[in-house]
Amino acid sequence: MQVVAGPTASGKSAAALALAASALEASALDDGRPSLIINADSAQLYNHLPILTNQPSRAEQAAVPHALLAFLPSTADYSVGQWRQDAMAAIDRAVAAGQQPIVVGGTGLYLKALMQGLAMMPPIPPAVRQRGLTLLDGGGELALRDALAAHDPLSAQQIRPRDFVRLLRAYEVVVASGRPIHAWHADPLPPSPYRFVVTKLLPDRAELYERINQRFAAMVAAGAVDEVADYLQRYPDPPASALKVLGFGQLRDHLAGKLSLAQAIEAAATATRHYAKRQYTWLRHQMIEVLP
């Protein structure tokens, strides 16, 4: 099974579409059934902000069927475990139909869970999740990291700066269960029934960062500011799914008069470059080419 992985702006979607076109051509002598592209980008799960999340165009979605793309409402609470279950179901359906499933995305935790299995995690009560979000919103990263350190000093020390998702998750798990997240991760993982062939897209970093700069400017030209303004009309207090979208916070600050448009574009591009750097490092060091 094909997996196309890479940092944001590395050209994953185009590569997946090219693989799908090749699979269709190869099967033309039979019935010409297309592939199924399965989304592994956490931001593209939600049916909002299609410009900022760089969702495939209508034409691309019409050319090749996509699964797990823009199917969740903004307020949905969705975990990596749910994604793995849904992705495995989509893969099973594609295989049964004689299609070639192609998993594409840059959310490393999703890809790792799919290929290597997923450790069992405790349920997180809504009150615990809200407590973590309140810490993050009220005191920023330092407040949440200090709160985590009181329960799990190892995770508080090891989680990288600005990695709010993992920081919040580690806090939730240890508060909800009394057991650090690294202890849960150490439990045996169930093997995957599939074999994965991974294509990693790791362009030169300078080239990648320039693509990021150009892409965010293109998003703004395509209407990203109006997209955020319309979204804030519907959700004045945006849910976490939107707050995690790269560029959303900066454009919200622009609309609030806190940043000029040029400042917002630069700040969003900088945040995106930082995120891409973390993705790049993870993919280069943790993701092997072929998994049995």
C-alpha positions in Angstrom: 0.0 0.0 0.0 1.3 3.5 -0.9 1.9 6.2 1.6 2.9 9.7 0.5 4.4 11.7 3.4 6.0 15.1 3.6 6.0 18.4 5.3 3.5 21.1 4.4 4.0 22.6 0.9 6.2 19.6 -0.2 3.8 18.6 -3.0 2.2 15.6 -1.4 -1.2 16.1 -3.0 0.2 16.4 -6.5 2.3 13.3 -5.9 -0.7 11.3 -4.7 -2.7 12.4 -7.7 0.1 11.3 -10.0 0.2 7.9 -8.3 -3.5 7.6 -8.8 -3.2 8.5 -12.4 -0.5 5.8 -12.9 -2.7 3.2 -11.1 -5.6 4.1 -13.4 -3.5 3.8 -16.5 -2.1 0.5 -15.3 -5.6 -0.9 -14.8 -7.0 0.4 -18.0 -7.0 -3.1 -19.6 -9.3 -4.3 -16.8 -12.0 -2.0 -15.6 -10.1 1.3 -15.1 -11.2 1.7 -11.5 -9.5 4.7 -9.8 -7.5 4.7 -6.6 -8.8 6.0 -3.4 -6.8 8.8 -1.7 -7.1 8.7 2.1 -6.3 12.0 3.9 -3.8 11.9 6.7 -3.7 15.7 7.4 -5.4 16.5 10.6 -6.3 20.1 9.5 -8.1 18.8 6.4 -10.4 16.5 8.3 -12.8 19.5 9.0 -15.3 21.0 6.6 -14.1 24.5 7.2 -11.3 26.9 6.0 -10.6 25.1 2.7 -8.2 27.8 1.6 -6.1 27.9 4.8 -6.0 24.1 5.1 -5.0 23.8 1.4 -7.7 21.2 0.6 -7.6 19.6 -2.8 -9.7 21.5 -5.4 -13.1 20.3 -6.6 -11.5 19.2 -9.8 -8.9 17.1 -8.0 -11.6 15.5 -5.8 -13.6 14.8 -8.9 -10.7 13.2 -10.7 -9.8 10.8 -7.8 -12.1 9.8 -4.9 -10.9 11.1 -1.5 -11.7 9.7 1.9 -11.6 11.4 5.3 -11.5 14.8 3.7 -13.6 17.8 5.0 -16.1 15.4 6.7 -16.0 16.7 10.3 -17.9 19.8 11.6 -15.7 22.4 13.3 -16.9 21.5 16.8 -16.2 17.7 16.4 -13.8 16.1 18.9 -11.7 13.7 16.9 -8.7 11.6 18.1 -5.9 9.8 16.4 -7.5 6.6 17.5 -10.7 7.5 15.6 -8.7 8.5 12.6 -6.8 5.2 12.5 -10.1 3.3 12.8 -11.7 5.3 10.0 -8.6 5.0 7.8 -8.4 1.2 8.3 -12.1 1.0 7.3 -11.5 3.1 4.2 -8.4 0.9 3.3 -10.4 -2.3 3.8 -13.2 -0.9 1.5 -10.8 0.1 -1.2 -9.0 -3.3 -1.2 -12.3 -5.1 -1.3 -13.3 -3.0 -4.3 -10.0 -3.7 -6.1 -8.8 -0.1 -5.7 -5.4 1.1 -4.8 -5.5 3.0 -1.5 -3.0 5.9 -1.3 -2.6 7.5 2.2 -1.3 11.1 1.9 -0.5 13.6 4.6 2.0 15.1 7.0 0.5 14.4 10.4 3.2 12.2 11.8 1.2 10.8 14.6 -1.5 9.6 12.2 1.0 7.9 9.9 2.8 6.3 12.8 -0.5 5.0 14.3 -1.6 3.6 11.0 1.6 1.7 10.2 3.0 0.8 13.6 -0.2 0.5 15.7 -1.6 2.7 18.4 -1.1 2.4 22.1 -4.2 2.4 24.2 -5.0 5.7 25.8 -7.3 6.6 28.6 -10.6 8.5 27.9 -10.2 12.3 28.5 -13.0 13.9 30.5 -14.2 17.1 28.9 -13.4 19.0 32.1 -9.7 17.9 31.9 -9.5 19.0 28.3 -11.0 22.3 29.1 -8.6 22.8 32.0 -5.7 22.3 29.7 -7.1 24.7 27.1 -7.7 27.3 29.8 -4.1 27.1 30.9 -2.9 27.5 27.3 -5.2 30.4 26.5 -4.6 32.2 29.8 -0.9 31.7 30.5 0.4 30.5 27.2 2.9 27.6 26.6 4.8 28.3 29.8 1.8 27.9 32.0 0.8 24.6 30.4 4.3 23.3 30.4 4.7 24.1 34.2 1.4 22.4 34.9 2.5 19.3 33.0 5.9 19.3 34.8 4.1 19.0 38.1 2.8 15.6 37.0 5.1 14.5 34.2 8.5 16.3 34.3 10.0 14.0 31.6 7.4 15.0 29.0 7.5 18.6 30.0 11.3 18.6 29.3 11.2 16.6 26.1 8.3 18.2 24.2 9.6 20.8 21.8 8.8 24.5 22.1 5.6 25.6 20.4 4.4 22.0 20.0 1.1 22.9 21.7 -0.8 19.7 20.5 1.6 17.3 22.1 2.0 19.5 25.2 -1.8 19.6 25.7 -2.2 15.9 25.0 0.5 14.9 27.5 -1.2 17.1 30.1 -4.6 15.6 29.4 -3.4 12.0 29.6 -1.5 12.3 32.9 -4.2 14.3 34.6 -6.9 12.0 33.5 -5.1 8.7 34.3 -2.4 9.5 36.7 0.0 7.8 34.3 2.5 9.7 32.0 1.9 9.5 28.3 5.3 7.9 27.7 4.3 5.0 29.9 1.2 4.5 27.8 3.3 4.6 24.6 5.6 1.9 26.0 2.7 -0.6 26.0 2.8 -3.2 23.2 1.2 -2.2 20.0 -1.0 -4.4 17.8 0.6 -5.0 14.4 -1.0 -3.7 11.2 -2.3 -6.3 8.7 -0.9 -4.3 5.7 2.5 -3.7 4.2 3.3 0.0 3.5 5.6 1.4 0.9 6.4 5.0 1.9 7.3 7.8 -0.5 8.9 10.6 1.5 9.0 14.1 -0.1 11.8 16.0 1.5 12.8 19.0 -0.7 15.7 21.2 0.0 14.8 23.2 3.1 15.5 26.6 1.5 13.2 25.6 -1.4 10.6 24.3 1.0 10.5 27.6 3.0 10.3 29.6 -0.2 7.3 27.5 -1.3 5.7 28.2 2.1 6.2 31.9 1.7 4.7 31.9 -1.8 1.8 29.6 -0.9 0.6 31.7 2.0 0.7 34.8 -0.1 -1.3 32.9 -2.7 -3.8 31.8 0.0 -4.3 35.5 0.9 -4.8 36.4 -2.7 -7.3 33.5 -3.0 -9.5 35.0 -0.2 -8.1 33.6 3.0 -8.8 36.8 4.9 -12.4 36.8 3.9 -12.5 33.1 4.7 -11.4 33.7 8.3 -13.7 36.8 8.7 -16.7 34.7 7.6 -15.7 31.9 9.9 -15.5 34.3 12.9 -19.0 35.5 12.1 -20.2 31.9 12.7 -17.8 31.0 15.5 -16.8 34.2 17.5 -15.2 31.8 20.0 -13.4 29.5 17.6 -13.1 25.8 18.5 -9.7 24.1 18.9 -9.9 22.6 15.4 -9.7 26.1 13.9 -7.2 27.6 16.3 -4.7 24.9 15.2 -4.9 25.8 11.5 -1.7 27.5 10.4 -2.3 31.1 9.7 -5.7 31.3 11.3 -4.5 33.1 14.5 -2.4 35.6 12.6 -5.3 36.5 10.2 -7.7 36.8 13.2 -5.2 39.2 14.8 -5.2 41.2 11.5 -8.9 41.4 11.4 -8.9 42.6 15.0 -6.5 45.4 14.1 -3.5 43.9 16.0 -1.4 43.2 12.9 -1.2 44.8 9.5 -1.8 42.4 6.6 1.9 42.3 5.8 2.7 41.5 9.4 0.1 38.8 9.6 1.4 37.2 6.4 5.0 37.2 7.6 4.0 35.8 11.1 1.9 33.1 9.5 4.6 32.1 7.1 7.1 32.0 10.0 4.8 29.8 12.1 4.3 27.5 9.0 8.1 27.2 8.5 8.6 26.2 12.1 5.9 23.6 11.8 7.4 22.3 8.5 10.8 22.0 10.1 9.4 19.7 12.8 7.6 17.6 10.2 10.8 17.4 8.1 12.9 16.3 11.1 10.3 13.7 12.1 10.0 12.2 8.7 13.7 12.1 8.1 14.6 10.4 11.3 11.5 8.4 12.4 9.8 7.1 9.2 11.4 4.3 7.3 10.8 3.6 3.7 9.0 0.2 3.9 7.2 -1.4 6.8 6.3 -5.1 6.8 
